[in-house]
Amino acid sequence: GKHVSHSRSAWWLKKWIDRRWMAKYTKLSMPPPPAPRPLAGLQPERAGDAAIDPAFEAMRCLGCGAKTSHETLETALQDAIVIARDLGADADLLPVAGLSEDSAILPAQGGGNLVQSVDVISEITSDPFQLGQIAAVHALSDIYAANATPQQALAIINMAPARVDLQREHLTQIMAGSLMALAESGTLLVGGHTSETDATTVGFAVTGTRSHAPRPPRLEDDPVLVITKPVGTGVVMAGAMQLVADGDWVKSALTSMAASNGVAADLLAADCPVMTDVTGFGLARHALNLAERCRYSGVEISLSAVPLLDGADILLDKGIRSSLHDQNAASVRLAQAVTDTARHAALFDPQTSGGLLAALPRARAEDMVGRLRAAGQTGVIIGRLTNAWTGLYSAHNSAHRG
């Protein structure tokens, strides 16, 4: 209108109204969208283990948080071997029941070994280039864990349905990210397979070579565990799906997943230790598998020593868990009663493209930690192997020495 007036009170009122309106859009807290309910989730009362079954989760995690649990896989493999044997399969051609090995070790002409492994992850990030990068790094880690050098890879890619041009661009970006990670490791992509399914997954079958078998540490050498990446990708990405994780936490987790274990593996190769990579079964289960391969019955992990990704402890304290978390916990035999603190819960968090976990004599481990850190890698002694008990003992402070 034509009326104009000057007033400090009116100006103060306008600013108050504007700020009050803008404040509504400062903290955008909203519930995550409801997850689709699969058929398995319609009748949880008919499932005895519904409390820990991911099929009944409101939201299913991605990456290695979407893999089949250790217990499910182990039981299925044992039952499948029995069925095949009963149907007349040659027992010499059936696998040994057990899940402690990360890869297949085959004799090579001229000595040494061929090492083969396969790994597939679901779409843990919406960035297709980064997805390809993480999937390749994740698959290469099994080869590094076998003290081997990766040589060749075959891609296994399932694409979600989409318009042809969009699907082509998505696949291009996935492959570009994969090729960058493979090239960095000196690995040649020689072929693969693509198909269309309900959801995007990316994986690689990788072949490597090695000259020497790993050396298990002796009990008198006080064998300890060294880890080369922080833990927490599962809970951080679960928090992202539930819209409760800070963007910086998610960025840090994705950066960690995309970081190669190649440098750490090259440094560790000098000691030729028994190793595993920490992935979907969680740190505790992978540590026990490593102990079994080294012929030890138990593991002690110092909770305060385990490196965690930014935000992981906060999210675990809030009760955020990956959908595979409870099954991971159920697969681990505990050597003592424990309080479910955030740091203890982190031991069962499923990792995507986690670090290497190496068993080394303590004297060598302390030197190795220094070399890893000097090269810009994570290097932490987090526990030890023992025959004093069976299963996992988690200490809140320094490693238990009894």
C-alpha positions in Angstrom: 0.0 0.0 0.0 0.9 3.7 0.2 1.6 3.7 3.9 5.2 3.6 5.0 6.5 3.8 8.5 9.9 3.5 10.3 9.9 1.5 13.6 12.5 -0.4 15.5 9.8 -2.5 17.0 8.4 -3.5 13.6 11.9 -4.4 12.4 12.5 -6.5 15.5 9.2 -8.2 15.0 10.0 -9.0 11.3 13.4 -10.5 12.2 11.8 -12.6 15.0 9.2 -13.9 12.5 11.8 -14.7 9.9 14.2 -16.4 12.3 11.3 -18.5 13.8 10.3 -19.6 10.3 13.9 -20.4 9.2 14.5 -22.4 12.5 11.9 -24.9 11.4 14.2 -25.8 8.5 17.5 -25.8 10.4 17.3 -29.3 11.9 15.6 -31.6 9.4 14.8 -34.5 11.6 12.5 -37.0 9.9 11.7 -40.6 10.2 13.2 -42.9 7.5 10.8 -44.2 4.9 9.2 -47.6 5.8 11.1 -50.5 4.3 9.3 -52.9 2.0 8.1 -56.0 3.9 9.2 -59.3 2.3 7.2 -62.4 2.6 9.5 -63.7 5.3 8.6 -60.7 7.5 4.8 -61.3 7.4 4.8 -64.0 10.1 7.6 -63.3 12.6 5.7 -65.3 15.3 6.4 -68.5 13.3 10.2 -67.9 13.5 12.0 -68.9 16.7 14.9 -66.6 16.1 12.8 -63.6 14.8 14.6 -61.3 17.3 17.9 -61.6 15.5 16.7 -62.5 12.0 17.3 -59.6 9.5 14.2 -60.6 7.6 12.1 -59.0 10.4 14.2 -55.8 10.5 12.4 -52.6 9.6 15.3 -51.7 7.4 17.9 -54.0 5.9 21.5 -52.9 5.7 23.7 -52.8 2.5 27.3 -53.6 1.7 28.6 -56.5 3.8 25.8 -55.8 6.2 23.6 -57.5 3.7 25.6 -60.8 3.6 24.4 -64.1 5.0 25.4 -64.6 8.6 28.3 -66.9 9.7 25.9 -69.3 11.5 23.5 -69.5 8.6 26.3 -70.1 6.0 28.1 -72.7 8.2 24.9 -74.7 8.9 23.8 -74.6 5.3 27.3 -75.7 4.1 27.3 -78.6 6.6 23.8 -79.7 5.6 24.6 -79.4 1.9 27.7 -81.6 2.3 25.5 -84.3 3.9 22.9 -84.1 1.2 25.5 -84.3 -1.6 27.3 -87.2 0.1 24.0 -89.1 0.5 23.2 -88.6 -3.2 26.5 -90.2 -4.1 28.9 -87.3 -4.6 32.6 -88.2 -4.3 33.6 -87.3 -0.7 37.1 -86.3 -1.9 35.5 -83.6 -4.0 33.3 -82.1 -1.2 34.6 -79.1 0.7 35.7 -79.4 4.3 33.0 -78.0 6.5 34.2 -74.7 8.0 34.5 -71.0 7.3 37.8 -70.0 8.6 39.5 -69.5 5.2 39.1 -66.3 3.2 40.3 -67.8 -0.1 41.2 -71.0 -2.1 44.9 -71.8 -2.1 46.0 -73.9 -5.1 49.5 -75.2 -6.1 51.1 -73.3 -9.0 53.5 -74.7 -11.6 57.0 -73.9 -10.7 56.3 -73.5 -7.0 54.3 -71.2 -4.9 50.5 -70.9 -5.0 47.6 -69.5 -6.9 45.1 -67.7 -4.6 41.5 -67.3 -5.6 38.7 -65.4 -3.9 35.3 -63.9 -4.7 33.4 -61.1 -3.0 30.2 -59.2 -3.8 28.6 -56.2 -2.1 25.3 -54.5 -2.5 24.8 -50.8 -3.2 26.2 -49.3 -0.1 26.5 -45.8 -1.7 24.5 -44.0 -4.3 27.7 -42.9 -6.1 28.3 -45.6 -8.7 31.9 -44.7 -9.2 32.6 -45.0 -5.5 30.6 -48.2 -5.3 32.8 -49.8 -8.0 35.9 -48.5 -6.2 34.8 -49.9 -2.8 33.7 -53.3 -4.3 37.1 -53.8 -6.0 39.1 -52.8 -2.9 36.9 -55.1 -0.8 37.5 -58.1 -3.2 41.2 -57.5 -3.3 41.6 -57.6 0.4 41.1 -61.4 0.6 44.1 -61.8 -1.7 46.2 -59.5 0.4 45.0 -61.4 3.6 46.5 -64.6 2.0 49.9 -62.9 1.7 49.4 -62.9 -2.1 49.7 -60.4 -4.9 46.6 -59.9 -7.0 47.0 -60.4 -10.7 43.6 -60.8 -12.5 40.0 -60.1 -11.8 36.6 -61.1 -13.2 33.6 -58.7 -12.6 30.2 -59.9 -11.3 27.7 -57.1 -11.7 24.0 -57.1 -11.2 22.2 -54.0 -12.4 18.8 -52.7 -11.1 16.2 -52.2 -13.9 16.4 -48.8 -15.4 16.1 -46.9 -18.8 18.8 -48.2 -21.1 20.8 -44.9 -21.2 20.7 -44.5 -17.5 21.7 -48.1 -16.8 24.6 -47.7 -19.3 25.8 -44.6 -17.5 25.5 -46.2 -14.1 27.4 -49.3 -15.3 30.1 -47.0 -16.9 30.7 -45.2 -13.6 30.8 -48.5 -11.6 33.3 -49.9 -14.0 35.4 -46.7 -14.0 35.7 -46.8 -10.2 36.5 -50.5 -10.3 39.2 -50.0 -12.9 40.9 -47.3 -10.9 41.1 -49.5 -7.8 42.2 -52.5 -9.8 44.9 -50.6 -11.6 46.2 -49.1 -8.4 46.8 -52.7 -7.2 48.3 -53.9 -10.4 45.3 -56.1 -11.2 44.1 -56.7 -14.8 40.3 -57.0 -15.4 40.0 -59.9 -17.8 36.3 -60.4 -18.1 33.1 -61.0 -16.1 29.4 -61.2 -16.1 26.6 -58.7 -15.9 22.8 -59.3 -15.5 19.7 -57.4 -14.4 18.1 -58.1 -11.0 16.0 -56.3 -8.5 19.0 -54.5 -6.9 22.5 -53.4 -7.9 25.4 -55.6 -6.6 29.0 -55.4 -7.6 31.7 -58.0 -7.0 34.9 -59.5 -8.3 36.5 -62.9 -8.5 40.2 -62.2 -8.0 43.3 -64.4 -8.7 46.6 -63.8 -7.1 50.0 -65.5 -6.6 52.2 -66.0 -3.6 55.6 -67.4 -3.0 55.5 -68.3 0.7 52.8 -69.6 3.0 52.1 -67.6 6.1 53.8 -68.5 9.4 51.5 -68.9 12.5 53.1 -67.2 15.6 54.2 -69.5 18.4 52.7 -69.2 21.9 56.1 -68.4 23.5 56.3 -65.4 21.2 53.2 -63.8 22.8 51.1 -63.6 19.6 49.1 -60.4 19.3 46.6 -59.0 16.8 47.3 -55.9 14.7 44.5 -54.1 12.8 45.0 -51.7 9.8 41.7 -49.9 9.6 39.2 -48.4 12.1 35.9 -50.3 12.7 32.4 -49.0 12.4 31.3 -49.0 8.7 28.2 -51.1 9.4 26.8 -48.9 12.2 27.6 -45.6 10.4 25.9 -46.7 7.2 23.0 -48.0 9.2 22.8 -44.6 10.9 22.8 -43.0 7.5 19.9 -45.2 6.3 18.0 -44.2 9.5 18.9 -40.5 8.9 20.7 -40.1 12.3 24.3 -40.1 11.1 26.2 -36.8 10.5 27.3 -36.3 6.9 31.0 -36.1 8.0 30.7 -39.5 9.6 29.3 -41.1 6.5 32.0 -39.4 4.3 34.7 -40.7 6.7 33.3 -44.2 6.5 33.1 -44.2 2.7 36.6 -42.9 2.5 37.8 -45.7 4.7 36.0 -48.3 2.6 37.5 -47.0 -0.6 41.1 -47.0 0.9 43.2 -50.0 -0.4 44.8 -52.5 2.0 47.7 -52.8 -0.5 50.2 -50.6 1.3 49.5 -52.3 4.6 49.8 -55.7 3.0 53.1 -54.8 1.4 54.5 -53.8 4.8 53.1 -56.9 6.6 54.5 -59.2 3.8 58.0 -58.9 5.3 56.8 -61.0 8.3 54.5 -63.3 6.3 51.9 -63.4 9.1 48.6 -65.3 9.1 46.0 -62.7 8.3 42.3 -62.1 7.6 40.4 -59.1 6.4 37.7 -57.8 8.7 34.4 -57.8 6.8 30.8 -58.8 7.2 31.1 -61.3 10.2 32.5 -58.5 12.4 35.9 -58.1 14.2 35.2 -60.7 16.9 34.2 -63.5 14.5 37.0 -62.8 12.1 39.5 -62.8 15.0 38.3 -66.2 16.2 38.5 -67.5 12.7 42.1 -66.2 12.6 42.8 -67.9 15.9 41.5 -71.2 14.6 43.8 -71.0 11.6 46.7 -70.3 13.9 45.7 -73.3 16.2 44.6 -71.2 19.2 41.3 -71.6 21.0 40.7 -68.1 22.2 41.2 -64.4 21.6 41.4 -61.4 23.9 40.5 -58.0 22.5 41.2 -54.8 24.4 38.1 -52.7 23.8 39.9 -49.4 24.5 42.5 -50.2 21.8 40.1 -50.9 18.9 40.1 -47.9 16.6 36.6 -46.7 15.7 35.4 -44.5 12.8 34.0 -41.1 13.7 30.5 -41.3 15.1 30.5 -45.1 15.5 30.6 -45.0 19.3 27.9 -42.3 19.4 25.6 -44.3 17.1 26.2 -47.6 19.0 25.4 -45.8 22.3 22.1 -44.7 20.8 21.3 -48.3 20.1 21.8 -48.1 16.3 22.7 -51.5 14.9 23.3 -53.0 11.5 20.8 -55.6 10.5 23.5 -58.3 10.6 24.8 -57.2 14.1 22.8 -59.6 16.3 23.5 -62.6 14.2 27.2 -61.8 14.3 27.0 -61.6 18.1 25.2 -64.9 18.3 28.0 -66.6 16.3 30.7 -65.7 18.9 31.3 -67.7 22.0 32.1 -65.4 25.0 34.6 -66.4 27.6 33.1 -64.1 30.2 29.9 -62.2 31.1 30.0 -58.8 29.5 28.1 -55.5 29.6 26.8 -54.4 26.2 28.8 -51.2 25.9 29.3 -49.4 22.6 32.8 -50.6 22.3 31.8 -54.2 23.0 29.0 -53.9 20.4 31.6 -52.6 17.9 33.2 -56.1 17.9 30.1 -57.5 16.1 29.5 -54.6 13.6 29.7 -55.9 10.0 32.4 -54.2 8.0 32.5 -53.5 4.3 36.1 -53.2 3.0 37.5 -53.4 6.5 41.2 -53.6 7.4 43.6 -56.4 7.6 43.9 -58.3 10.9 47.3 -59.9 11.4 48.7 -62.3 14.0 52.3 -61.4 14.9 54.8 -62.0 17.7 54.5 -59.1 20.1 58.1 -58.0 19.5 57.6 -57.8 15.7 54.2 -56.3 16.1 55.4 -53.2 17.9 57.9 -52.5 15.1 55.2 -53.2 12.5 52.8 -50.7 14.0 55.5 -48.0 13.8 56.1 -48.8 10.1 52.4 -48.8 9.3 51.9 -45.4 10.9 55.0 -44.0 9.2 53.4 -45.0 5.9 50.2 -43.2 6.7 48.3 -46.4 7.6 46.3 -47.3 10.7 48.4 -49.7 12.9 47.1 -50.8 16.3 47.7 -53.8 18.6 44.2 -54.6 19.7 44.6 -58.0 21.5 46.2 -61.4 21.5 45.8 -65.1 20.8 45.6 -67.6 23.6 44.9 -71.2 24.6 43.9 -70.1 28.2 40.2 -70.2 27.2 37.9 -70.8 24.3 36.2 -68.0 22.6 36.3 -64.2 23.0 37.5 -62.4 26.1 37.0 -58.6 25.9 39.0 -56.4 28.3 38.1 -52.8 28.9 41.7 -51.6 29.3 45.1 -53.1 28.4 45.4 -56.7 27.2 44.7 -59.3 29.9 47.9 -61.3 30.6 46.7 -64.1 32.8 
